[in-house]
Amino acid sequence: MLSRLLGVSQPFHGEIPGKAQECCTSFLFDSRKSPGFDRIMLCGPPASGKTSLLFELALSFAEEEKHVLYICPKKLSKLPLLANGRTQPSSETLRFIQMVYLETKEDYLNYMASIHFSTSRKFSSIIVDDLSTYLPASIRNEDLSSVAKLFALTVDAFVFQRSKHVTQPSDEPSGMLVMSTKVPNGTKSVPRQSFYERWIQCFLLIQKKENELLELSVLPSNAKDGASLAVVVFKLTDQSFLVQEIEQLSQSKSVSLTQ
């Protein structure tokens, strides 16, 4: 999962003691296997690299010739910042990413409903950049039913698309549904996380730190005491985003990716 999102391979070098630790590392970083979590919400303040991470995820699938549906409210004027060391994607790779621009909540709901009637293309993954556009600015209790409808319809569309890739009983479902939302600066926990856990398996929370650093926490649904599986420190530069440190808390071990 993180290997696709961050453009990095498994961060550990040499032997990893213990099968449980090895399993956890594979679960988070082995992009060739099942992503572990396939319904994810990425939360972060404005200008925290959410679009860059989502586009890196889309490219990782496109490079494997897997079709990706990428939804956002407005047309991107240029490619987002790419992972450090990544070359500009070819037109052949970009051909596997279908960009769809939906400005309003009504546009979004209608499009998600229409996916069930589409026979032209199968998407292995669905990415929604800035789901906040389609949600109330401040979600109140009376808004929860409409928010639930939006999430249920989105997850249903993803499950339907993924089922189109399973042709044999032994086939493993692949692909991911990842949605990003904006949260205010200084947010230290996912707002209404317990409500979203009905549809979301894992939350990725970005927080701004000192020296222009950003910290991404991996928070699985229903984790005790909000425990994080991993923390990633990265930085946005003028030309790319750069991962500087990854810490897997379940292993009490971290690795620096910079000199």
C-alpha positions as CSV (number, residue, x, y, z in Angstrom):
1,M,0.0,0.0,0.0
2,L,2.6,2.6,1.1
3,S,5.0,1.6,-1.7
4,R,2.4,2.6,-4.2
5,L,1.4,5.8,-2.5
6,L,4.9,7.0,-1.7
7,G,6.9,5.7,-4.6
8,V,9.2,3.7,-2.3
9,S,10.0,0.0,-1.9
10,Q,10.3,-1.9,1.3
11,P,12.4,0.3,3.6
12,F,14.2,-2.3,5.5
13,H,17.6,-3.8,4.7
14,G,18.9,-7.2,5.6
15,E,17.0,-9.8,7.6
16,I,13.8,-8.8,9.4
17,P,13.5,-10.8,12.7
18,G,10.2,-12.5,13.3
19,K,7.6,-13.7,10.9
20,A,5.0,-11.3,12.3
21,Q,7.3,-8.3,11.5
22,E,7.9,-9.7,8.0
23,C,4.2,-10.0,7.5
24,C,3.5,-6.4,8.6
25,T,6.2,-5.1,6.3
26,S,4.8,-7.0,3.4
27,F,1.3,-5.8,4.3
28,L,2.4,-2.2,4.1
29,F,5.0,-2.1,1.5
30,D,4.8,-5.0,-1.0
31,S,3.1,-3.5,-4.0
32,R,3.1,-6.8,-5.9
33,K,0.8,-8.5,-3.4
34,S,-2.7,-7.6,-2.1
35,P,-2.6,-4.0,-0.8
36,G,-4.0,-5.2,2.5
37,F,-6.3,-2.3,2.9
38,D,-8.4,-1.5,-0.2
39,R,-10.7,1.2,1.0
40,I,-8.7,4.2,2.3
41,M,-9.3,7.8,3.3
42,L,-6.4,10.3,3.0
43,C,-6.9,13.3,5.3
44,G,-4.7,16.4,5.4
45,P,-4.7,20.2,5.5
46,P,-4.5,22.2,2.3
47,A,-1.1,22.1,0.4
48,S,0.0,18.9,2.2
49,G,0.7,16.8,-0.9
50,K,-2.6,14.8,-1.0
51,T,-2.9,15.2,-4.8
52,S,0.7,14.2,-5.4
53,L,0.3,11.1,-3.3
54,L,-2.9,10.1,-5.0
55,F,-1.4,10.6,-8.5
56,E,1.6,8.5,-7.5
57,L,-0.8,5.8,-6.5
58,A,-2.5,6.1,-9.9
59,L,0.8,5.9,-11.8
60,S,1.8,2.7,-9.9
61,F,-1.3,0.9,-11.2
62,A,-1.0,2.5,-14.6
63,E,2.5,1.2,-15.0
64,E,1.1,-2.3,-14.5
65,E,-1.4,-1.6,-17.3
66,K,-4.3,-1.5,-14.8
67,H,-7.0,1.1,-15.5
68,V,-7.6,3.8,-12.9
69,L,-10.5,6.1,-12.5
70,Y,-9.3,9.5,-11.1
71,I,-12.1,11.9,-10.0
72,C,-11.5,15.5,-9.0
73,P,-13.6,18.7,-9.0
74,K,-11.4,20.7,-11.4
75,K,-9.1,20.0,-14.3
76,L,-5.5,19.8,-13.3
77,S,-3.4,22.5,-15.0
78,K,-0.3,20.4,-14.8
79,L,0.9,17.1,-13.4
80,P,1.2,17.0,-9.6
81,L,4.6,16.7,-7.9
82,L,6.0,13.3,-8.5
83,A,7.9,11.0,-6.2
84,N,11.6,11.9,-5.9
85,G,13.5,10.0,-8.6
86,R,10.5,9.3,-10.8
87,T,10.8,10.2,-14.4
88,Q,7.9,11.9,-16.3
89,P,5.3,9.3,-17.1
90,S,4.9,8.4,-20.7
91,S,1.7,9.0,-22.7
92,E,1.3,5.2,-22.8
93,T,1.2,5.1,-19.0
94,L,-1.1,8.0,-18.7
95,R,-3.5,6.3,-21.1
96,F,-4.5,4.0,-18.3
97,I,-5.6,6.9,-16.0
98,Q,-9.0,8.2,-16.9
99,M,-9.5,11.7,-15.5
100,V,-13.1,12.7,-14.7
101,Y,-14.0,16.2,-13.5
102,L,-17.1,16.5,-11.4
103,E,-17.9,20.0,-9.9
104,T,-20.9,19.3,-7.7
105,K,-22.2,16.7,-5.4
106,E,-25.1,16.0,-7.8
107,D,-22.6,15.4,-10.6
108,Y,-20.7,13.0,-8.4
109,L,-23.7,11.0,-7.2
110,N,-25.0,10.7,-10.8
111,Y,-21.6,9.5,-12.1
112,M,-21.2,6.9,-9.3
113,A,-24.6,5.6,-10.0
114,S,-23.9,5.4,-13.8
115,I,-20.8,3.2,-13.2
116,H,-23.1,0.2,-12.9
117,F,-24.3,0.8,-16.5
118,S,-20.8,1.3,-18.0
119,T,-19.5,-1.6,-20.1
120,S,-16.8,0.3,-22.0
121,R,-14.0,0.0,-19.5
122,K,-13.1,-1.8,-16.3
123,F,-11.3,0.1,-13.5
124,S,-9.1,-1.7,-11.1
125,S,-9.0,1.3,-8.8
126,I,-11.0,4.4,-8.1
127,I,-9.3,7.6,-6.7
128,V,-11.4,10.6,-5.5
129,D,-9.2,13.7,-5.1
130,D,-10.9,16.2,-2.7
131,L,-14.1,14.4,-1.6
132,S,-14.6,17.4,0.6
133,T,-16.0,19.2,-2.4
134,Y,-19.1,16.9,-2.3
135,L,-19.5,17.0,1.5
136,P,-21.0,19.8,3.7
137,A,-18.4,22.3,4.8
138,S,-19.3,21.4,8.4
139,I,-20.9,18.0,8.9
140,R,-23.7,18.1,11.4
141,N,-25.7,15.2,12.7
142,E,-28.6,16.0,10.4
143,D,-26.1,15.7,7.4
144,L,-25.0,12.2,8.3
145,S,-27.7,10.4,6.2
146,S,-26.7,12.2,3.0
147,V,-23.0,11.7,3.8
148,A,-23.7,8.0,4.3
149,K,-25.4,7.8,0.9
150,L,-22.4,9.3,-0.8
151,F,-20.0,6.9,0.9
152,A,-22.2,3.8,0.3
153,L,-22.6,4.7,-3.4
154,T,-18.9,5.2,-3.8
155,V,-17.9,1.9,-2.1
156,D,-20.7,0.1,-4.1
157,A,-19.3,1.4,-7.4
158,F,-15.8,0.3,-6.4
159,V,-16.9,-3.2,-5.4
160,F,-18.9,-3.5,-8.6
161,Q,-15.9,-2.5,-10.8
162,R,-13.6,-4.8,-8.9
163,S,-15.9,-7.7,-9.4
164,K,-15.6,-7.3,-13.2
165,H,-12.0,-8.3,-12.9
166,V,-12.7,-11.6,-11.1
167,T,-13.3,-14.3,-13.8
168,Q,-12.2,-17.3,-11.8
169,P,-13.1,-18.4,-8.2
170,S,-9.4,-18.4,-7.4
171,D,-8.8,-14.9,-8.6
172,E,-7.8,-12.4,-5.9
173,P,-9.5,-9.0,-6.0
174,S,-7.1,-6.2,-6.8
175,G,-7.2,-2.5,-6.8
176,M,-7.9,0.2,-4.3
177,L,-10.5,2.9,-3.5
178,V,-8.7,5.9,-2.1
179,M,-10.5,9.2,-1.2
180,S,-8.9,12.4,0.1
181,T,-10.5,15.0,2.3
182,K,-9.3,18.4,3.6
183,V,-9.0,18.9,7.4
184,P,-7.9,22.1,9.2
185,N,-4.2,22.7,10.1
186,G,-3.4,21.2,13.5
187,T,-5.9,18.3,13.2
188,K,-4.5,15.4,15.2
189,S,-7.2,12.9,14.7
190,V,-9.6,12.0,11.9
191,P,-12.9,13.9,12.4
192,R,-15.8,11.5,12.7
193,Q,-13.5,8.5,12.2
194,S,-15.9,6.1,13.9
195,F,-18.7,7.1,11.5
196,Y,-16.5,6.6,8.4
197,E,-15.3,3.2,9.6
198,R,-18.5,1.7,8.2
199,W,-16.9,2.1,4.8
200,I,-13.2,2.8,5.3
201,Q,-10.6,0.2,6.4
202,C,-7.7,2.6,6.9
203,F,-7.1,6.3,7.4
204,L,-4.0,8.2,6.4
205,L,-3.7,11.4,8.3
206,I,-1.2,14.1,7.3
207,Q,0.0,16.7,9.8
208,K,2.3,19.7,9.1
209,K,5.5,19.7,11.3
210,E,8.4,22.0,11.7
211,N,10.9,22.8,8.9
212,E,8.3,22.3,6.2
213,L,8.1,18.6,7.0
214,L,4.9,16.6,6.7
215,E,4.0,13.5,8.8
216,L,1.7,10.8,7.5
217,S,0.2,8.4,10.1
218,V,-1.4,5.0,9.0
219,L,-4.4,4.5,11.2
220,P,-6.4,1.2,10.7
221,S,-10.1,1.2,11.4
222,N,-11.1,0.0,14.9
223,A,-7.5,0.2,16.2
224,K,-7.2,0.3,19.9
225,D,-6.4,3.8,21.3
226,G,-6.0,5.1,17.8
227,A,-2.7,3.2,17.4
228,S,-0.8,3.9,14.2
229,L,0.8,1.1,12.1
230,A,3.4,3.4,10.6
231,V,4.5,7.0,10.4
232,V,6.1,8.5,7.3
233,V,7.9,11.8,7.3
234,F,8.1,13.5,3.8
235,K,8.7,16.9,2.3
236,L,7.4,18.8,-0.7
237,T,10.1,20.5,-2.9
238,D,9.7,22.6,-6.0
239,Q,10.1,19.5,-8.2
240,S,9.0,16.4,-6.3
241,F,8.0,15.0,-2.9
242,L,10.7,13.3,-0.9
243,V,10.2,10.6,1.7
244,Q,12.7,11.2,4.5
245,E,11.9,8.6,7.2
246,I,9.5,5.7,7.7
247,E,8.8,4.3,11.1
248,Q,6.8,1.1,11.6
249,L,5.5,1.4,15.1
250,S,4.6,-2.2,15.5
251,Q,8.3,-3.0,15.0
252,S,9.7,-0.1,16.9
253,K,12.1,0.4,14.0
254,S,12.6,3.3,11.6
255,V,14.8,3.9,8.6
256,S,16.1,7.2,7.3
257,L,15.8,7.6,3.5
258,T,18.1,10.6,3.3
259,Q,21.8,11.0,4.0
